[in-house]
Structure formats: structure tokens, C-alpha cells
Amino acid sequence: MTSSDLGDFLRARRARLRPGDVGLASYGRRRVAGLRREEVAVLAGMNSDYYARLEQGRERGPSSQVLDAISAALRMDEAAREHLFRLAGTAPGGDRPQPREAVGAALRQLLDGYTSTPAFVLNPATDLLAANAMAEALFSPFAQRDNLARMTFLDPAARRFFVHPDRAAEAVVAGLRHATGLDPRYPRLLDLVRELGSASADFAGLWSAHTVRGKTYETKELDHPDIGRLSLTFQSFDVRGAPGQQLVVYHAEPESPSARGLTLLARLGNPPATDRPS
């Protein structure tokens, strides 16, 4: 990452806060969206000129104490704080191994073992490296089932498939932002960001907001053309021995309409699990 990346991130985080959000009074007409640099400096307990130099890329190598103060002042959650440290070159893990693009046999067998719920493997660029039959059936409305970000922004089916398409788009971009902080040199991810930034104005706008969030535990509200509405929670797990890979498993509340919908999906006769090229 470059100093301009750090400055862009700080400006975007500053722009989303109002004085009232952080306990400051607001006087007069404001010429900037969100907090002023001087206000962030006061909240962080530092010299305003020093903070300005950080945003402008003229100050390098801020200490952990400075970054902690800035993250607190800008009300960052843990994912955003981690991203800030990595942009500043302070967080450990700068020599992360490049993600693996091939799914091992043992993990494939695990996917095949999920016969009643969708399960798939992603790399940091959200390529679908492998998917079980249920995941293939779940994503069947999309013309190409190869990359979740591309499916979300470039396939018209996404506007119908996601009950809250704007929320789904925001989550995808926040996850990609998180991934770039973890591995800023990953070629596949950089290529994807360039592609989507050129092809989708919606993606470009969300990318410039610098929202950061990793995959954890969330609810997906989906509308499948063959099944109807599905409310699914998902959990993701880092794959040991395969850097960058995440196993994602969707599931429904037992005895719920969504659980019955997954049962129907399983009965429709789906193809076997498949590997995806990177």
C-alpha cells in the first residue's frame, strides 16, 4: 500500500462522521463533509499539522500509539482498525504467502458431505474455487457462477436474487477492501478491482467509501426463482494449510420456511460439486 492509500482511507473515514457523532459542537457553515482535520487531531490528542501530513502522505511510519488514537477518534471497529495498521505498514504479517487457488481433496470431500445446505470455498478475490451441489443450485439464477463480486455487480439477476441488493453490494466491497489490506500485492484481487471499477459505477462509488469488513457471521435474505424467499445465516472459516481460502457454509433455522426451501432445493436434482478455475 502507498501513503496515498492511507490518506484516502483516513479522509473517507473522517467524511462519514459528524461532530455530534463524536461529542463535538458544530459552529458555522462547514465546507467539508464530516469532521475537519483539526477536529480529528483534537480527538486523537495530536498536533493538527501532523495529522494533516498523514492524510497528505507527507508523514510516514506513524507509531502504534498514533494509529490507536486515530482509530479511536474515527470510531473504527476492529476490521477497520486492522486495515488502518496495515495501510500504515505497522501491522504484522506483511509477508503473507500468496493465496492458493486449488482446493485440496480433503476439503472437496467435506463440501460433498454438506448435502442439505450450500457450502463453497472462496479466495480473497471472491472467486468460487469449489462449490457443492446445493451451492450450485442456490446460485443457479446467475449466468456465470464464478466470482461473487462479479455476480453481484455485473449480472442483472443480482437485483432480483438479493432481497436487499444495495446491502449485498456494500458487504461485497467491504470484504474486498479488507482483503486488500491483508494482501495488497495479490494480483487476482487487483485485477478484479480494476475490472469492476471500470465496468460498474456502483462498485466504483462503494470502493471510494473505504468501508472495511471481513466475512464473519451474517444473515442473507435471498429470493430464488424456484424456491422463493430464503433467510439464511452463514459462517466462514479460514482453511488451514491453504492461505487465503475460506470455507463458507449457509444454513437455515431448523423447521423454518427457509429450511423447507433448502429441502426443496435439494430435491430439484442438482449437478455434482465442481471446481472453479482461478
C-alpha positions in Angstrom: 0.0 0.0 0.0 1.1 3.6 -0.6 0.8 6.7 1.5 -2.0 7.9 -0.7 -4.0 4.8 0.2 -3.6 5.7 3.9 -4.6 9.3 3.2 -7.7 8.2 1.1 -8.8 5.8 3.9 -8.4 8.5 6.6 -10.3 11.1 4.5 -13.1 8.6 3.8 -13.5 7.7 7.4 -13.4 11.3 8.5 -16.1 12.2 6.0 -18.6 9.8 7.4 -18.6 11.3 10.9 -20.4 14.4 12.1 -19.4 16.5 15.1 -22.4 15.2 17.0 -21.3 11.6 16.5 -18.2 12.2 18.5 -19.5 14.7 21.1 -18.3 17.9 19.4 -20.3 21.0 18.9 -20.7 22.4 15.4 -20.4 26.1 14.7 -20.9 28.0 11.4 -21.1 26.7 7.9 -19.0 23.6 7.2 -17.1 23.4 3.9 -16.2 19.7 4.2 -18.3 16.6 4.6 -17.9 15.1 8.0 -15.2 16.1 10.5 -12.5 18.6 9.9 -8.8 17.5 10.1 -8.4 19.8 13.2 -11.3 18.1 14.9 -9.8 14.6 14.3 -6.5 15.8 15.7 -8.1 17.2 18.8 -10.0 13.9 19.4 -6.8 11.9 18.8 -4.7 14.2 21.1 -2.2 15.2 18.5 -0.9 18.2 16.5 -3.2 19.1 13.7 -0.3 19.7 11.3 1.0 16.2 12.0 -2.4 14.7 11.2 -2.7 16.7 8.0 0.7 15.4 6.9 -0.5 11.9 7.4 -3.5 12.5 5.2 -1.4 14.2 2.6 1.2 11.4 2.5 4.0 13.6 3.8 4.4 11.7 7.1 5.4 8.1 7.1 5.8 5.4 9.7 3.3 6.6 12.4 3.6 4.8 15.7 1.2 2.2 17.0 0.1 4.7 19.7 -0.7 7.3 17.0 -2.7 4.8 15.0 -4.6 3.6 18.0 -5.5 7.3 18.8 -6.7 7.9 15.3 -8.7 4.7 15.1 -10.5 5.7 18.4 -11.1 9.2 17.2 -12.6 8.0 13.9 -14.7 5.3 15.7 -13.2 2.4 13.8 -14.3 -1.1 14.5 -11.7 -3.9 14.7 -11.7 -4.7 11.0 -11.2 -1.0 10.1 -8.5 -0.6 12.8 -6.6 -3.6 11.4 -6.9 -2.2 7.9 -5.5 1.2 9.1 -2.5 -0.5 10.7 -1.8 -2.5 7.5 -2.0 0.6 5.3 0.5 2.3 7.6 2.8 -0.6 7.3 2.7 -1.2 11.1 0.7 -4.4 11.4 2.5 -7.8 11.3 2.0 -10.2 8.5 3.5 -8.2 5.6 5.0 -11.4 4.1 1.8 -13.3 3.9 2.0 -16.2 1.4 0.0 -15.8 -1.8 -3.4 -17.4 -1.7 -3.8 -20.9 -3.1 -6.2 -21.2 -6.0 -6.6 -25.0 -5.9 -8.9 -26.8 -3.4 -7.5 -29.9 -1.8 -9.1 -33.3 -2.0 -10.0 -33.4 1.7 -11.8 -30.1 1.5 -13.7 -31.3 -1.6 -14.8 -34.3 0.4 -16.0 -32.0 3.2 -18.0 -29.9 0.7 -19.6 -33.0 -0.8 -20.6 -34.0 2.8 -22.9 -31.0 3.1 -25.9 -32.5 1.3 -28.6 -30.3 2.8 -27.0 -26.9 2.8 -24.9 -24.7 0.5 -21.2 -24.7 1.0 -18.4 -23.3 -1.1 -14.8 -22.1 -1.0 -13.6 -18.6 -1.8 -10.3 -16.9 -2.3 -9.7 -13.3 -1.2 -11.0 -12.1 -4.6 -14.3 -13.9 -4.0 -13.6 -16.4 -6.8 -15.7 -19.6 -6.3 -12.9 -22.1 -6.2 -15.3 -25.0 -5.4 -19.0 -25.4 -4.6 -21.2 -28.3 -3.5 -24.4 -29.2 -5.4 -26.5 -27.1 -3.1 -24.4 -24.0 -3.7 -24.6 -24.6 -7.4 -28.4 -24.8 -7.2 -28.6 -21.8 -4.9 -26.6 -19.6 -7.4 -28.3 -21.1 -10.5 -30.1 -17.8 -11.4 -26.7 -16.3 -12.3 -25.4 -16.7 -15.9 -21.8 -17.2 -14.6 -21.2 -18.7 -11.2 -17.5 -18.0 -10.9 -17.0 -14.9 -8.8 -19.3 -13.5 -6.1 -18.3 -9.8 -6.7 -18.7 -10.0 -10.4 -22.1 -11.8 -10.0 -23.2 -9.1 -7.6 -22.3 -6.1 -9.8 -22.4 -7.3 -13.4 -25.2 -9.9 -13.6 -28.8 -8.4 -13.7 -30.0 -11.4 -11.8 -28.5 -9.9 -8.6 -31.2 -7.3 -8.3 -33.8 -10.0 -8.0 -31.8 -12.6 -6.2 -30.8 -10.4 -3.3 -33.7 -9.1 -1.3 -31.6 -6.1 -0.3 -29.2 -5.7 -3.3 -27.6 -2.5 -2.1 -26.8 -4.1 1.3 -25.3 -7.1 -0.5 -23.2 -4.9 -2.8 -21.9 -2.9 0.2 -20.9 -6.2 2.0 -19.0 -7.5 -1.0 -17.0 -4.3 -1.4 -16.2 -4.0 2.3 -14.9 -7.6 2.1 -12.7 -6.8 -0.9 -11.4 -3.7 0.9 -10.5 -5.9 3.9 -8.7 -8.4 1.6 -6.6 -5.7 0.0 -5.4 -4.6 3.4 -4.3 -8.2 4.2 -2.5 -8.7 0.9 -2.1 -5.5 -1.1 0.0 -7.3 -3.8 -2.4 -10.1 -4.7 -2.7 -9.9 -8.5 -6.1 -11.6 -8.8 -7.7 -9.1 -6.4 -6.1 -6.1 -8.0 -7.3 -7.2 -11.5 -10.8 -7.7 -10.2 -10.9 -4.3 -8.6 -9.8 -2.7 -11.8 -12.3 -4.6 -13.8 -15.3 -3.8 -11.6 -14.2 -0.2 -11.1 -14.3 0.3 -14.9 -17.5 -1.8 -15.5 -19.7 -0.6 -12.6 -20.3 2.9 -11.4 -21.9 1.4 -8.3 -18.8 -0.5 -7.5 -16.6 2.5 -8.0 -18.7 4.6 -5.7 -18.7 2.0 -2.9 -15.0 1.3 -3.4 -14.2 5.0 -2.8 -16.1 4.9 0.5 -13.3 2.7 2.0 -15.7 0.6 4.2 -13.9 -2.4 5.6 -15.4 -5.6 6.9 -14.4 -9.2 6.8 -16.7 -12.2 6.5 -17.9 -13.4 9.9 -21.5 -14.2 10.7 -24.4 -12.6 8.9 -27.9 -13.2 7.5 -28.6 -13.4 3.8 -32.0 -12.6 2.5 -32.4 -14.2 -0.9 -35.2 -14.7 -3.4 -34.7 -17.8 -5.5 -36.9 -18.1 -8.6 -37.6 -21.8 -8.0 -37.8 -21.7 -4.2 -38.9 -18.2 -3.2 -37.7 -16.3 -0.2 -34.8 -17.7 1.9 -33.4 -16.3 5.1 -30.0 -17.9 5.6 -27.2 -17.3 8.1 -23.7 -18.1 7.1 -20.4 -18.6 8.8 -16.9 -18.6 7.2 -13.8 -20.4 8.3 -10.2 -19.9 7.3 -8.8 -23.1 5.7 -5.7 -24.3 7.4 -2.9 -25.2 5.1 -4.5 -23.2 2.2 -3.6 -19.5 2.7 -6.4 -17.1 1.6 -9.1 -19.7 1.2 -12.3 -19.5 3.2 -15.0 -22.2 3.6 -18.4 -20.6 3.7 -21.5 -22.5 4.9 -25.1 -21.3 4.6 -27.8 -22.7 6.9 -31.4 -22.1 7.8 -33.2 -22.1 11.2 -34.5 -25.6 11.8 -38.1 -26.1 10.9 -38.3 -22.7 9.4 -39.8 -21.9 5.9 -36.2 -21.3 4.7 -35.2 -24.8 5.9 -38.1 -26.3 4.0 -37.0 -24.2 1.0 -33.5 -25.8 1.2 -35.0 -29.2 1.4 -37.0 -28.5 -1.8 -33.8 -27.1 -3.5 -32.0 -30.4 -2.7 -34.8 -32.3 -4.4 -34.6 -30.5 -7.7 -31.8 -32.7 -8.9 -28.5 -30.7 -8.9 -25.2 -31.4 -10.6 -22.3 -32.7 -8.6 -19.9 -30.4 -6.9 -17.5 -28.7 -9.2 -14.1 -27.0 -9.1 -13.7 -23.5 -10.5 -10.6 -22.3 -12.3 -8.9 -19.2 -10.9 
